[in-house]
Amino acid sequence: MHIGTGLINPPSPAEVVAAAADAAGRGLAAFWTNQNPGGWDPLTLLASLGRRPAEVGTAIVATYPRHPVTTATEALTLQAAGGGGLTLGVGPSHAWYVQDQLGLPYTSPLRHTREYLTVLRPLLTGRPVRFDGEFFTVDTRLDITAPAPSLLLSALGPRMLELAHDLADGVAAAWVTPDMVARQIAPRTAPGARIVAQAVTLLSPDPDRARADFAGQLATVGTMPAYRASLDRAGLANPADTLVIGDDTTITDAVKRYEDAGVTDLIVVPLNDRSRTLDLLT
């Protein structure tokens, strides 16, 4: 299993650059960014990095605000300019962001994502696209010479996992426990495909109290339909139930359990004691 890291809501690009350099210095396999509404652009952040691990990735870039041709162009440009190593994770995000904040119709996310990948995937591999669908009509090719990045899809439910099986190189999953990966995700993932999971950690002498404190902060996340359905399938009440909270042994044991569950790439995101937590991984 490859182990990488990332940040949640970094306050500045400089902090991202420093965190990526730190990850490289520790010998971690990857550094990841994601798209937070109102936050920094994940692909631009990756383009700004100096020293970095061999792999950098997005987990994820939202599909609705970006045309798939634009996403392919940006990803291949980053591949060419940054020396390769990009893993491009995409996903439809959530209605509260796409529809309520951006004013875009959040219509049929499964069908929209299928069309998106149908356009995006061949462009990433240097092939022309001629496609006439419900959401996209495309007749183009990209004259960019760059290695095709690995393509991930954010997927938790059976139908989105099926789509990832058919049209992506793997799955990016957030707010999941090792048991959720083993029961819900790994059995629906193609042989040899990547399972990239985020593990949010917190070193604490009182795990029960810490989890209760974070339950309130994460309550809104638990109301988002994709996460709510995933948590319900696992019998969990709150995304805080997926956090890895405890002492050093708790962290290292959880890493092993993710690996045993089928995770190929783990994104460890410490909420505190970042240096100490990353020391445990290396």
C-alpha positions as CSV (number, residue, x, y, z in Angstrom):
1,M,0.0,0.0,0.0
2,H,1.3,3.5,-0.9
3,I,1.0,6.1,1.8
4,G,0.5,9.8,1.1
5,T,-0.8,12.8,2.8
6,G,-2.7,16.0,2.2
7,L,-4.3,19.0,4.0
8,I,-7.9,20.0,4.8
9,N,-8.7,23.6,3.9
10,P,-5.1,24.9,3.9
11,P,-5.0,28.7,4.7
12,S,-2.4,29.5,2.0
13,P,-0.7,28.0,-1.1
14,A,2.6,28.5,0.8
15,E,1.4,26.0,3.4
16,V,0.6,23.5,0.7
17,V,4.0,23.9,-0.9
18,A,5.7,23.4,2.5
19,A,3.5,20.3,3.2
20,A,4.4,18.7,-0.1
21,A,8.1,19.3,0.4
22,D,7.8,17.8,3.9
23,A,6.0,14.7,2.5
24,A,8.8,14.3,0.0
25,G,11.5,14.7,2.7
26,R,9.8,11.9,4.7
27,G,9.7,9.6,1.8
28,L,5.9,9.5,1.5
29,A,4.6,8.2,-1.8
30,A,2.2,10.9,-2.7
31,F,0.8,14.3,-1.9
32,W,-2.9,15.1,-2.5
33,T,-5.1,18.1,-2.9
34,N,-8.9,18.5,-3.1
35,Q,-11.5,21.0,-4.1
36,N,-13.1,22.8,-1.3
37,P,-16.0,25.2,-2.2
38,G,-14.6,28.7,-1.9
39,G,-11.1,27.3,-1.5
40,W,-7.9,27.0,-3.6
41,D,-7.9,25.3,-7.0
42,P,-6.4,21.9,-6.6
43,L,-4.7,21.5,-10.0
44,T,-3.2,25.0,-9.7
45,L,-1.8,24.2,-6.2
46,L,-0.1,21.1,-7.6
47,A,1.4,23.1,-10.4
48,S,2.9,25.5,-7.8
49,L,4.8,22.7,-5.9
50,G,8.6,22.7,-5.8
51,R,9.9,19.6,-4.0
52,R,7.2,16.9,-3.9
53,P,6.7,13.2,-3.8
54,A,6.8,11.2,-7.1
55,E,3.0,11.2,-7.2
56,V,0.7,14.1,-6.8
57,G,-3.1,13.8,-7.0
58,T,-6.5,15.4,-6.7
59,A,-9.1,13.8,-4.6
60,I,-11.1,15.3,-6.0
61,V,-11.8,17.9,-8.7
62,A,-15.6,18.6,-9.1
63,T,-16.9,17.8,-12.6
64,Y,-19.9,20.1,-12.9
65,P,-18.0,23.4,-12.9
66,R,-15.4,22.2,-15.3
67,H,-16.0,21.0,-18.9
68,P,-14.2,17.7,-19.4
69,V,-12.1,19.1,-22.2
70,T,-10.9,21.8,-19.8
71,T,-10.1,19.3,-17.2
72,A,-8.2,17.1,-19.7
73,T,-6.2,20.2,-20.9
74,E,-5.3,21.3,-17.4
75,A,-4.3,17.8,-16.3
76,L,-2.1,17.1,-19.4
77,T,-0.5,20.6,-19.1
78,L,0.4,19.8,-15.5
79,Q,1.8,16.4,-16.5
80,A,4.0,18.0,-19.2
81,A,5.1,21.0,-17.1
82,G,5.5,19.2,-13.8
83,G,7.4,16.1,-15.0
84,G,4.5,13.6,-14.7
85,G,3.2,11.7,-11.7
86,L,-0.3,13.1,-11.7
87,T,-3.3,11.1,-10.5
88,L,-6.5,12.9,-11.5
89,G,-9.4,12.2,-9.2
90,V,-12.8,13.6,-10.3
91,G,-16.3,13.5,-9.0
92,P,-19.7,15.2,-9.2
93,S,-19.5,16.8,-5.7
94,H,-22.8,17.7,-4.1
95,A,-26.0,19.5,-4.9
96,W,-25.5,22.1,-2.1
97,Y,-22.4,23.3,-3.9
98,V,-23.1,22.8,-7.6
99,Q,-26.8,23.8,-7.5
100,D,-27.2,26.1,-4.4
101,Q,-23.9,28.0,-4.6
102,L,-23.0,27.9,-8.3
103,G,-26.5,27.9,-9.8
104,L,-25.8,24.9,-12.0
105,P,-28.4,22.2,-12.5
106,Y,-27.4,19.2,-10.5
107,T,-29.2,16.9,-12.8
108,S,-28.7,13.1,-13.0
109,P,-25.2,13.0,-11.4
110,L,-24.7,9.4,-12.4
111,R,-25.5,10.0,-16.1
112,H,-23.6,13.3,-16.1
113,T,-20.5,11.6,-14.6
114,R,-20.8,8.7,-17.2
115,E,-20.7,11.2,-20.0
116,Y,-18.0,13.2,-18.4
117,L,-15.7,10.2,-18.2
118,T,-16.6,9.1,-21.7
119,V,-15.3,12.5,-23.0
120,L,-12.4,12.9,-20.5
121,R,-10.7,9.4,-20.6
122,P,-9.8,9.3,-24.3
123,L,-8.6,12.9,-24.3
124,L,-6.2,12.0,-21.4
125,T,-4.7,9.2,-23.6
126,G,-4.3,11.3,-26.7
127,R,-7.3,10.1,-28.6
128,P,-9.9,12.3,-30.4
129,V,-13.4,12.4,-29.1
130,R,-16.6,12.6,-31.1
131,F,-19.6,12.4,-28.7
132,D,-23.2,13.6,-28.7
133,G,-24.9,13.1,-25.4
134,E,-27.5,14.5,-23.0
135,F,-25.0,16.8,-21.3
136,F,-22.0,17.1,-23.7
137,T,-21.5,17.4,-27.4
138,V,-17.8,17.2,-28.2
139,D,-15.8,16.8,-31.4
140,T,-12.2,17.6,-30.6
141,R,-8.7,16.4,-29.8
142,L,-5.8,17.8,-27.8
143,D,-2.5,18.4,-29.3
144,I,-0.6,17.9,-26.0
145,T,2.2,15.4,-25.7
146,A,2.2,14.1,-22.1
147,P,1.8,10.8,-20.2
148,A,-1.8,10.0,-19.4
149,P,-2.5,10.5,-15.7
150,S,-4.2,7.8,-13.7
151,L,-7.9,8.5,-13.5
152,L,-10.0,8.1,-10.3
153,L,-13.6,8.6,-9.6
154,S,-15.1,9.5,-6.2
155,A,-17.5,6.6,-5.6
156,L,-19.2,5.1,-2.6
157,G,-22.6,3.7,-3.8
158,P,-23.0,0.6,-6.0
159,R,-23.9,2.5,-9.2
160,M,-21.1,5.0,-9.0
161,L,-18.7,2.1,-8.1
162,E,-19.9,0.3,-11.2
163,L,-19.1,3.4,-13.3
164,A,-15.6,3.6,-11.8
165,H,-15.2,-0.1,-12.6
166,D,-16.1,0.6,-16.3
167,L,-14.5,4.0,-17.0
168,A,-11.8,4.8,-14.5
169,D,-8.6,3.4,-13.1
170,G,-9.9,3.3,-9.6
171,V,-11.9,4.8,-6.8
172,A,-11.3,7.7,-4.4
173,A,-13.2,7.4,-1.2
174,A,-13.6,9.7,1.8
175,W,-15.2,9.2,5.2
176,V,-14.8,5.4,5.1
177,T,-13.5,2.9,7.6
178,P,-11.5,-0.2,6.7
179,D,-14.6,-2.2,7.2
180,M,-16.6,0.0,4.8
181,V,-13.8,-0.5,2.2
182,A,-13.8,-4.2,2.7
183,R,-17.5,-4.7,2.5
184,Q,-18.8,-1.9,0.2
185,I,-16.0,-0.8,-2.1
186,A,-13.4,-3.6,-2.7
187,P,-15.9,-6.2,-3.8
188,R,-17.2,-3.8,-6.5
189,T,-13.7,-2.7,-7.7
190,A,-12.1,-4.2,-10.8
191,P,-9.1,-6.5,-10.2
192,G,-5.9,-4.4,-10.3
193,A,-7.8,-1.1,-9.9
194,R,-6.7,1.4,-7.3
195,I,-8.7,2.1,-4.1
196,V,-7.6,5.4,-2.7
197,A,-9.0,6.1,0.7
198,Q,-8.7,9.1,3.0
199,A,-7.9,8.5,6.7
200,V,-8.4,11.5,8.9
201,T,-6.5,11.1,12.1
202,L,-6.4,12.7,15.6
203,L,-3.9,11.8,18.3
204,S,-5.9,12.1,21.6
205,P,-5.8,10.5,25.1
206,D,-9.6,10.6,25.2
207,P,-10.9,9.2,21.9
208,D,-14.6,9.1,23.0
209,R,-14.6,12.8,23.9
210,A,-12.7,13.8,20.9
211,R,-15.0,11.9,18.6
212,A,-18.0,13.5,20.3
213,D,-16.5,17.0,19.8
214,F,-16.0,16.4,16.1
215,A,-19.5,14.9,15.6
216,G,-21.0,18.3,15.8
217,Q,-18.4,19.8,13.4
218,L,-19.1,17.1,10.9
219,A,-22.9,16.9,11.2
220,T,-23.4,18.7,7.9
221,V,-21.2,16.3,6.1
222,G,-23.4,13.5,7.3
223,T,-26.4,15.0,5.7
224,M,-25.0,15.0,2.2
225,P,-26.9,12.2,0.4
226,A,-23.8,10.2,-0.9
227,Y,-22.1,10.2,2.5
228,R,-25.4,9.6,4.4
229,A,-26.2,6.6,2.3
230,S,-22.6,5.2,2.7
231,L,-22.7,5.7,6.5
232,D,-26.1,4.1,6.7
233,R,-25.0,1.0,4.9
234,A,-22.2,0.7,7.5
235,G,-24.5,1.4,10.4
236,L,-22.7,4.6,11.4
237,A,-24.4,7.8,12.7
238,N,-21.8,10.4,11.9
239,P,-18.7,11.0,9.7
240,A,-16.8,11.4,13.0
241,D,-17.3,7.6,13.4
242,T,-14.8,7.2,10.5
243,L,-12.0,9.2,12.1
244,V,-8.9,7.4,13.4
245,I,-8.6,8.7,17.0
246,G,-6.3,7.5,19.7
247,D,-2.6,6.9,20.5
248,D,0.3,6.0,18.2
249,T,-0.7,2.4,18.2
250,T,-4.2,3.3,17.1
251,I,-2.9,5.1,14.1
252,T,-0.5,2.4,13.0
253,D,-3.0,-0.4,13.6
254,A,-5.6,1.5,11.5
255,V,-3.1,1.9,8.6
256,K,-2.6,-1.9,8.6
257,R,-6.4,-2.5,8.7
258,Y,-6.9,-0.2,5.6
259,E,-4.3,-2.2,3.8
260,D,-5.9,-5.5,4.7
261,A,-9.2,-4.1,3.6
262,G,-7.9,-3.6,0.0
263,V,-6.8,0.0,0.0
264,T,-3.9,0.5,-2.5
265,D,-3.3,4.2,-1.6
266,L,-3.9,5.8,1.8
267,I,-4.2,9.5,2.2
268,V,-3.4,10.3,5.8
269,V,-4.7,13.7,6.9
270,P,-3.7,14.5,10.5
271,L,-6.0,16.9,12.4
272,N,-3.3,17.6,15.0
273,D,0.3,16.6,15.7
274,R,1.0,16.4,12.0
275,S,4.8,15.9,12.3
276,R,4.4,13.2,15.0
277,T,1.7,11.4,13.0
278,L,3.6,11.4,9.8
279,D,6.7,10.1,11.7
280,L,4.6,7.0,12.6
281,L,4.1,6.3,8.9
282,T,7.7,6.5,7.9
